[in-house]
Amino acid sequence: MNTNHTTRVWLVTGASSGLGRAVAQAALDAGDSVVATARKAGALDDLVDRHPDRVAVVELDVADLPPIPSAVAAATDAFGRIDVLVNSAGRALIGAAEETTDEELRDLMEVHFLGPAALVRAVLPGMRARGSGAIVQISSMGGRLSFAAVSAYSATKFALEGYSEALAAELAPFGIRVLIVEPGAFRTGLHGAAMRMTTPIPAYDAVVGPIRAMQAGFDGAQPGDPAKAAAAIRAALDAAEPPLRLPLGNDAADAVADSLDRLRAEFLAWEPVSRGTDLDPA
């Protein structure tokens, strides 16, 4: 990553657990400094105890938008700059689209899209002024493709990915990289305490019911290793030609490859129709 500093300063949301914690720990292990955020600052006490000179804590709920600029200002004051923003805070919601309420949709959109967008806006002036930096958006394989029972979750991640693809083009002239990370199932709390379920409508039991049951027993059995994910993120940021999107895990890689094949086959089958809709020549 293009930076004038031998070490980096990371601002990591959702750093109390999961991928956010793994990324924060990997940064600290590499000798970098971390501004770690969580909804309750006490959840980060162990990081501060182990690295008192290189960890600063900012209490932040990314779904609460008005305090975000002040939180980023506090984060910047802690170490003088922010080199890498990692938008990692998140949670899951399982349920059919008809079951999902306006409030559930809005809450998830605030966590996965509106909050990250506000954080991006807040860190960019400093990054542009220095001519370097990186934005890491923790999306999901559900941000590249979707399936039954995750319509709301995927909608928020699709929004984040579309936003980030445009963002990457806008920021490239300033030396700022954007990395969209698309994990599969990793051994984090996303399938445990952070998993929420909609109120069931019996008509969807045959489609959504098995997915609810699978998720209920999945916590602790996920194949992905968060420490390896954090290492992969660091490797991508340091690459001479970094990817825009980085699927992580065999499940994500398989799903993305299959989706790309299906999308191309569908496009080719309907390409004549797609190309036959322009106005006829005068």
N, C-alpha and C positions, 0 to 999 in steps of 0.2 A: 504494500500500500504506500502511496506517495505521502510521505510525512517528513517534516524537518526534525523530528524528535526521535531519539533512540528508543524511548519507551512511549507507550500510548496511554491515553486516558479514555476509559470506556464508561459510558452511561448505559446501564442495563436495567430495564424495567422487569418486574416480575422476578427479581433476583433471589427471592426467599426460597424458591424450590424449582424443580424441573430443569428445562433447558436454560432458563435464565441463570439459575444458580451454577450450572455446569460451565456456562460461558464466563461468568464472573470468576469462578475458581481457576479456569484455564488462563485467564488474563493475569490473575495474581501469581499463578505458578510461573508465568513467563516474565515476571518482574514489572508488569504494568500496574497502573493504578485504576481503581474502579469506583465510580459513584453508583451505588446500588440502591434501587428503589423497591419499596414494598408498601402495601396498604398499612401494615403495622411495622414500625421501625424495629421493634424488639425481635422480629423474626430474623434480623440480620446481625444480631449481637455476636454470634460465633465468628462471622467473617471479620468483624471489627476487632474482636479479641485476638485473632490469629494474625491480622495484618493491620495494626492500628495506624501505621503511617501511610498506608496505601489504599485504605477503604474509607469512603465517606458515605453516609446514609442520608437519603432524602425520603421522607414519608410521602407516598404518592399513590393515589387511586387514579389510574389512567382513564377511568370512565368519568371522572370529575374534571371537566375541561378547564374551567376558569383558573385553577391554581397552577396549570402546567407551565406557563411562562415564568412564574416565580420559582417553581421547582427547578427548571432548567437554569435559571440565573444562579440559584444556590449551588447547583451541581457544577456550573462553570467556575464559580468563586472557589470551590473546594480545591481544585488543582490548576486553575488558570485557563483551562480549555477543555473541549470535548473532541476527541479524535474519532471515536466510534460510538454511534448510537445503536443500541440493540433493542428493538421493540419486541419483547418476549412475553409480556403479560397476556394471559388468556385463560379461557375456560371453554368447556364443550357443552353442547346442547343436543340431545337426541329427541327426535319426534317428527311426526309428519308435518308437512307444511300447513295443513288445515288446523292442526292442533296448536300451532305456534301463535302466541298472542302478539299484539303490537308491542306490548311492554317487553316481552322476551326478545323480540327482534331488535328493538331499539337498544336495549341494554347490551346485547351482544355486539351490535354495530359500534357502540361507544367504546367498548373494550378493544375490539379488533381493528377498527378503522379510524373512527374520529379521534380517539386518543392518540394513536400512533401518528396520524396526520398532524395533529397539533404539536407533538413533540418534534417532528421533522421540521416544521416551520420555525420552532423555537431554537433549534441548534444550527440551522443553516447559515444565518448571518456570520457567525464565528467561523464556520468551516469555509465559507466563501472568501472571507477576509484572509484566511491562511492559505487558501488554494489547495487544501487537502482535506480528507476525511472519508468516512464511510457510514452508510446507513444500512443496517442489517434488519430486515423485516422477517420475523419468524412467522411464516405462513403455515402451510400444511399441504400434504398431497391433496387434501380437500379444497385447496385453492387453485388447483389445476384441473380437477375433475370432481364430479359429485355422484352421489348415489342416495338411495332411499334413506330417510330418517335423519339426514344431515343438511337439509335445505338451508336452514338459517345459518348454521356454522359455515357452510361453503359460501353462502352469499356474502358474508363478511370477509372471508378470505379472498374470494374472487375480487371484491372491491379493493382490498389491499394490494393485490397483485396488479390490477389494472392501473391503479394510482402509481405504484412503484415502477412499472415499466415506463410510463411517461416521465416520472421523476428521474430515472436513470439517464434518459436522453437530455433532460434539462440541465443535469448537474455535471455531465461529462466534461463540458468546457471549463469547469472550475476545478477539475482534478478530484472530484468527489465520486466515489463509487457507491453503487446500490447493489445489494445482494439479497435476493428473495430465497429464503430457506424453506423447503417443502418436506418436513419430516413425515414419516409414517408413524407407527405406534412405538413410542419410546417409553422406557421405564421411568415415568414421571407420575405426578399426581393428577394428570389430566383426566384419567379414567377412574379416579377415585373421588376425592373431596371436591374437585373442580368440575365434576360431571353433573349436569343437570338434565332432568327429563321433563318433557311437556306432559300435560294432563291427557291421558289416552282417550281417543275416540275408538270404540270397539270395532268400527268398520275397518280400521287399519291394523288390527291385531295380527293378521296373517303376514303383513308386509313389515311392519315396524316392530311387532312383538319379539321376533327372534333376535333382532338387533339390540333391543333393550336388554334381553336376557344375556346376550353375549357380552355386552359392555359391563353389565353388573359383575361378571366373573372375570373380567379381563385385567383388572388392576393387579399389578405384580407379575403378570405373565407377558407383558409387552417385550418384543425381541430387541428393540433399539437400546443402545448404550449411550446415555447422555454425554458422558465424557468423550466418547468417540465423535459424537455430533459436534461438540465444541471444538475438537481438534480439526474436524473437517471444515468448519466455518473459518477458523484461523488460516488454514491452508488456502482456502478460496480467496480470502482477503489479501493474502500475500502473493498470490499467483500473478505472473506477468500478464496473463490474459484471463481474468476471472470470469466466471459464468454470471449471467444475470439471475438464472434460476438454478438452485441446487437441491434436487431431491435427496433425501437421506433415509437409508434403510432399504433392505431388499424388498419389503412390501411396497414402499413408495416407488422404487425403481421399476418394479414389475407393473404396477398400476399405471404409471406415467407412460411406459413403453407401450402397453396395451392400448391406452387411450389415444396416443399419437397414431398408432396403426389404424384404429377404428375411425378416427377423425379424417385421416387421409383417404381411406377407402370410401367413406361417405361423401367426401368432397368430390372425388373422382367420379363416383356414380352420378352425382347431380351437377357436375361441372357444366354440361351443355345447357341445362336450365339456368344456372347462375349467369352464364355468359349470353343468354338469349334475351335479356331484359332491357338492353339499351334501346334508345330510340333508333328507328330505321334511318339510314342515310337519306338526306333530302334528295 
